[in-house]
Amino acid sequence: MSTFIGPIHYWLFEKIRVINNREDYIFENAAAMCGETAEELREQVWQTYGKKLPDVDLGELIEHDNIHGWLQRQINIAESREAAFIKELLEVCGDAGVQLLGKAFREHGKAYGENARAQGKYELDTAPGIYKALNDYYLNGMPCDQADMVIESRSTAFIWDKGAYTQLPNWKRVGVDAKVMNGFYEMWLGAFVDGANKAFGFRSVNCESTARNVVARYEIYKK
């Protein structure tokens, strides 16, 4: 194994796996509702974006002479494949697809929040601690993208500005409605917080755009 594969690469790879796992969970729910139709839709998406990576150690998969490029490519593939499958489900299933996806995103997010709580290594009785846990699961681009900027950090409230939707180019690439996708992502974030500690909530806070090109402001708060 290359000595250049460090903890940050494994950290990022695990967040890519969360996306892949969520895609699987969405498919399982869709298959229960649509049967062979869901399988056909997924096969169409796989023909374009390929199947998810096998569940083996990162060292067996990564391009050792292009670690950064390989990880960025896997982010693009994972986000695009999930979005493409969602787009197909929405087009075929309509309102039923919206309900299915909302339920799947909330259940999946809550399960990962509960997983974070079970780890016993996060300070989930504080808002900053919940954000730290969230950042270990939620894929928001490469570390160098620096998409988030902390605005306020207190034990009962953590507020940050989302300066860019790193997923947006991939959503545009597959032609899915970005507002719809962002809505599903926010459901996942809120459910994660709930799973981590029911005493806290998550919300999107209205704010005016600034020179930092803020596109959203989020808050984890004590209820």
C-alpha positions as CSV (number, residue, x, y, z in Angstrom):
1,M,0.0,0.0,0.0
2,S,1.2,3.5,-0.8
3,T,2.5,5.5,2.1
4,F,0.7,8.5,0.6
5,I,-2.7,7.1,1.4
6,G,-3.3,8.9,4.7
7,P,-6.2,9.2,7.2
8,I,-7.7,12.1,5.2
9,H,-8.1,9.9,2.1
10,Y,-9.8,7.1,4.1
11,W,-12.0,9.8,5.8
12,L,-13.1,11.1,2.4
13,F,-13.5,7.6,1.0
14,E,-15.8,6.6,3.8
15,K,-18.0,9.6,3.0
16,I,-18.2,8.5,-0.6
17,R,-19.4,5.1,0.7
18,V,-22.2,6.9,2.6
19,I,-23.5,8.2,-0.8
20,N,-23.2,4.7,-2.3
21,N,-25.0,3.2,0.7
22,R,-27.8,5.7,0.4
23,E,-28.2,4.8,-3.3
24,D,-28.6,1.2,-2.3
25,Y,-31.1,2.1,0.4
26,I,-33.1,4.2,-2.1
27,F,-33.1,1.3,-4.5
28,E,-34.3,-1.2,-1.9
29,N,-37.2,1.0,-1.1
30,A,-38.0,1.6,-4.8
31,A,-37.8,-2.1,-5.5
32,A,-40.3,-2.8,-2.8
33,M,-42.7,-0.4,-4.4
34,C,-41.9,-0.7,-8.1
35,G,-40.4,-4.2,-8.5
36,E,-38.8,-4.8,-11.8
37,T,-39.2,-1.2,-12.9
38,A,-36.7,-0.1,-10.2
39,E,-34.3,-2.8,-11.4
40,E,-34.6,-1.6,-15.0
41,L,-34.0,2.0,-14.0
42,R,-31.0,1.2,-11.9
43,E,-29.5,-0.9,-14.8
44,Q,-29.9,2.1,-17.1
45,V,-28.1,4.3,-14.7
46,W,-25.3,1.7,-14.2
47,Q,-24.8,1.5,-18.0
48,T,-23.9,5.2,-17.9
49,Y,-22.1,5.5,-14.6
50,G,-21.0,2.0,-13.7
51,K,-21.7,0.0,-10.6
52,K,-20.5,1.2,-7.2
53,L,-17.1,0.3,-6.0
54,P,-16.6,-3.1,-4.3
55,D,-16.4,-3.2,-0.6
56,V,-12.7,-3.6,-0.2
57,D,-9.8,-1.6,1.3
58,L,-9.1,1.7,-0.4
59,G,-5.5,0.6,-1.1
60,E,-6.8,-2.0,-3.5
61,L,-8.9,0.5,-5.5
62,I,-7.1,3.9,-5.6
63,E,-4.8,5.1,-8.3
64,H,-1.6,5.5,-6.3
65,D,-0.1,8.0,-8.7
66,N,-3.2,10.2,-8.8
67,I,-4.9,9.9,-5.4
68,H,-6.5,13.4,-5.5
69,G,-7.8,13.0,-9.0
70,W,-9.2,9.5,-8.3
71,L,-11.1,10.6,-5.2
72,Q,-12.6,13.6,-7.0
73,R,-13.7,11.3,-9.8
74,Q,-15.3,8.9,-7.4
75,I,-17.2,11.8,-5.8
76,N,-18.5,12.9,-9.2
77,I,-19.5,9.3,-10.1
78,A,-21.2,8.6,-6.8
79,E,-23.2,11.9,-6.7
80,S,-24.1,11.7,-10.4
81,R,-25.2,8.0,-10.2
82,E,-27.4,8.7,-7.2
83,A,-28.9,11.8,-8.8
84,A,-29.5,10.0,-12.1
85,F,-31.4,7.2,-10.3
86,I,-33.5,9.7,-8.4
87,K,-34.3,11.6,-11.6
88,E,-35.5,8.4,-13.2
89,L,-37.6,7.5,-10.2
90,L,-39.2,10.9,-10.2
91,E,-40.0,10.8,-13.9
92,V,-41.5,7.3,-13.7
93,C,-43.2,7.4,-10.2
94,G,-44.2,11.0,-9.9
95,D,-45.6,12.0,-6.5
96,A,-45.2,8.5,-5.2
97,G,-41.5,8.8,-6.0
98,V,-41.2,12.0,-4.1
99,Q,-42.8,10.4,-1.0
100,L,-40.6,7.4,-1.3
101,L,-37.4,9.4,-1.7
102,G,-38.2,11.7,1.2
103,K,-38.8,8.8,3.5
104,A,-35.6,7.1,2.3
105,F,-33.5,10.2,2.8
106,R,-34.9,10.8,6.3
107,E,-34.5,7.1,7.4
108,H,-31.0,6.9,6.0
109,G,-29.9,10.1,7.6
110,K,-31.3,9.1,11.0
111,A,-29.6,5.8,10.9
112,Y,-26.2,7.4,10.3
113,G,-26.9,9.9,13.1
114,E,-27.6,7.0,15.4
115,N,-24.4,5.3,14.1
116,A,-22.5,8.5,15.2
117,R,-24.1,8.3,18.6
118,A,-23.1,4.6,18.9
119,Q,-19.5,5.4,18.2
120,G,-19.2,7.2,21.6
121,K,-16.4,9.5,20.3
122,Y,-18.4,12.6,19.6
123,E,-19.7,15.3,22.0
124,L,-23.2,15.0,20.8
125,D,-24.6,17.0,23.8
126,T,-23.3,20.2,22.0
127,A,-24.2,21.7,18.7
128,P,-20.5,21.9,17.6
129,G,-20.0,18.3,18.5
130,I,-23.0,17.3,16.3
131,Y,-21.6,19.3,13.4
132,K,-18.2,17.6,13.8
133,A,-19.9,14.2,13.6
134,L,-22.0,15.3,10.7
135,N,-18.9,16.4,8.8
136,D,-17.5,12.9,9.2
137,Y,-20.4,11.5,7.3
138,Y,-21.7,14.2,5.0
139,L,-19.9,14.5,1.6
140,N,-19.5,18.1,0.7
141,G,-16.7,18.1,-1.9
142,M,-13.0,17.8,-1.3
143,P,-11.4,19.3,1.8
144,C,-9.7,21.9,-0.4
145,D,-13.1,23.1,-1.6
146,Q,-13.7,24.8,1.8
147,A,-17.4,25.0,1.1
148,D,-18.5,25.8,4.7
149,M,-17.7,28.9,6.8
150,V,-18.5,28.9,10.5
151,I,-20.6,31.9,11.6
152,E,-21.3,31.0,15.2
153,S,-20.3,28.2,17.5
154,R,-21.9,27.8,21.0
155,S,-22.8,24.7,22.9
156,T,-26.5,25.3,22.1
157,A,-26.1,26.6,18.5
158,F,-23.8,26.1,15.6
159,I,-24.4,28.2,12.4
160,W,-22.5,27.9,9.2
161,D,-22.7,29.4,5.7
162,K,-22.7,27.1,2.7
163,G,-20.7,29.0,0.2
164,A,-21.3,26.6,-2.7
165,Y,-23.2,23.5,-3.6
166,T,-20.4,21.2,-4.5
167,Q,-22.9,18.7,-5.8
168,L,-24.5,21.1,-8.2
169,P,-22.3,20.4,-11.3
170,N,-23.1,16.7,-10.9
171,W,-26.9,17.4,-10.5
172,K,-26.8,19.6,-13.6
173,R,-24.9,17.0,-15.5
174,V,-27.7,14.4,-15.1
175,G,-30.5,17.0,-15.5
176,V,-32.2,16.5,-12.1
177,D,-33.9,19.5,-10.4
178,A,-31.3,21.0,-8.1
179,K,-34.0,22.4,-5.7
180,V,-35.6,19.0,-5.3
181,M,-32.2,17.4,-4.7
182,N,-31.2,20.0,-2.2
183,G,-34.5,19.4,-0.4
184,F,-33.8,15.7,-0.1
185,Y,-30.2,16.5,1.2
186,E,-31.6,18.9,3.8
187,M,-34.0,16.1,4.9
188,W,-31.0,13.8,5.4
189,L,-29.1,16.5,7.4
190,G,-32.1,17.1,9.7
191,A,-32.6,13.4,10.2
192,F,-28.9,12.9,11.0
193,V,-29.1,15.6,13.7
194,D,-32.2,14.0,15.1
195,G,-30.6,10.6,15.2
196,A,-27.5,11.9,16.9
197,N,-29.4,13.8,19.6
198,K,-33.1,14.3,19.7
199,A,-32.6,17.4,21.9
200,F,-31.2,19.2,18.9
201,G,-32.7,20.3,15.6
202,F,-31.5,21.4,12.1
203,R,-32.8,24.2,10.0
204,S,-32.1,26.4,7.0
205,V,-31.8,30.1,8.0
206,N,-32.7,32.8,5.6
207,C,-29.8,35.2,5.0
208,E,-28.8,37.8,2.4
209,S,-26.1,37.0,0.0
210,T,-22.8,38.6,0.7
211,A,-19.4,39.1,-0.9
212,R,-18.7,35.5,0.1
213,N,-21.4,34.3,-2.2
214,V,-23.4,32.6,0.5
215,V,-26.1,30.3,-0.9
216,A,-27.5,28.9,2.3
217,R,-27.1,29.3,6.0
218,Y,-27.7,26.3,8.2
219,E,-28.1,25.9,12.0
220,I,-27.9,23.1,14.5
221,Y,-29.7,24.3,17.6
222,K,-30.9,23.0,20.9
223,K,-34.7,22.8,21.0
